[in-house]
Amino acid sequence: MTQRTPEIEFIGITATQRVDTATQATNGTFGMATHTEVGVPVGPQVNKEFAAELARAHEASGFDRVLIAHSSASIDGFVLADQTLEATEKLKVLLAHRPGFWAPTIAARAYATLDAFHPGRVAMHVITGGDDADQQRDGDYLTKEERYRRTDDFLTVLRKEWESEQPFDHEGEFYKVTGAYASVRPALGSIPIYFGGASEDAIRVGGKHADAYAFWGEPLDGIRQRIAEVRAAAAPYGRNPRFSVSLRPIVAETEEEAWARAEAVLAAAQARVEANGGGVSAFAKNSVGSQRLAAAAESQDVHDKRLWTALAKVTGGAGNSTSLVGTYEQVADGLLDYVDLGVTTLLIRGFDPLEDAKSYGRVIDLVRAGVKDRRPALAG
């Protein structure tokens, strides 16, 4: 029997601080809670009313989930996840987690507890950690290769804690438990695990454990190559993961307006980099994913139909830094090109967190209509 292909999923991103995109920062680093390279933060870093407003805007636009990102400076993700779920009716969350700071049994019960209060609305995004300095801020001094081995061990125990109906023992390289058992387990039997990373270690571990494997927005040929690599890594374990691509769409009523906005974003990002002393972060230098984005940006500013990589050139490929630029119809068509490759999750976030979340509703509708017309097996 042929397995039915999952329907298209859209993921946005949460934030807890308002941003004024009409004013550009001239110095200093931008608050992590805003998740954007332009504008300046406004008001408290944790603004409950804004977080709820942003969550409801995503739900109204047709997003399926929002990402709750993580760094060593981030606010507590579990609290924000609960606030987001309470503020909405159907919106789900993708809660990022770094293995190594909590025991896997404790992390499993924390996710299962959140899921018990909001059944079926919780997923985990596994962030092994590519930035040594950021890991060390929280006291983790393992090498990147060691961290991936720890993630492998962590996820093995995590799934056992979610799925085992009887106490279990485990002895691995990093974790040993005896008689582990959870009184609370996920409502659907498990919680989806999303996984990201471009290195060989990431693909090896992600292929073994991921339900959905996430890529940054590379040119189409790069995504095609990476899907093949992950599928090959997953095959020995009988796994068939979904695939996600993360992009920063810049949309407007006309193509000219969209490109004008893109140039404004680029100028603001360049000013911020210069104000912070210039140069590329250690994370960008050491991250294989960042290196791939930077290489694409060096070769040309626009790939395929409208994948804009100039921002990745400014940032050294750090983070989610490539965009589709154009009208609503053009951007939707660009997203459908990734769907053609086998991508079924599209993480789209803008440079103005609230207003872009609202405007993306048109893009989401167009993509879903395009899937229905051109790829009925994915229509859901």
Salt bridges, closest charged atoms under 4 A:
GLU9 OE2 - ARG65 NE 2.90
GLU37 OE1 - ARG248 NH2 2.92
GLU53 OE1 - ARG18 NH2 2.75
ASP64 OD2 - ARG368 NH2 2.94
ASP82 OD1 - HIS118 NE2 2.98
GLU86 OE2 - HIS118 NE2 3.92
ASP132 OD1 - ARG147 NH2 3.01
ASP134 OD2 - ARG98 NH2 2.58
ASP134 OD1 - ARG137 NH1 2.65
ASP140 OD2 - ARG150 NH2 2.64
GLU145 OE1 - ARG149 NH1 2.48
ASP152 OD1 - LYS208 NZ 3.09
ASP152 OD1 - HIS209 NE2 2.73
ASP153 OD1 - HIS170 NE2 2.71
GLU161 OE2 - ARG109 NH1 3.12
GLU163 OE2 - ARG159 NH1 3.78
GLU173 OE2 - ARG149 NH2 2.48
ASP201 OD1 - ARG204 NH2 3.56
ASP211 OD2 - ARG159 NH2 3.02
ASP211 OD1 - ARG239 NH2 2.72
GLU218 OE2 - ARG226 NH1 3.40
GLU218 OE2 - ARG292 NE 2.67
ASP221 OD1 - ARG224 NH1 2.53
GLU253 OE2 - ARG362 NH1 2.67
GLU255 OE2 - ARG306 NH1 3.43
ASP301 OD1 - LYS313 NZ 3.24
ASP333 OD2 - LYS305 NZ 2.63
ASP333 OD1 - ARG374 NH1 3.57
ASP337 OD2 - LYS305 NZ 3.17
ASP340 OD1 - ARG375 NH1 1.99
GLU355 OE2 - LYS358 NZ 3.68
ASP356 OD2 - ARG261 NH2 2.86
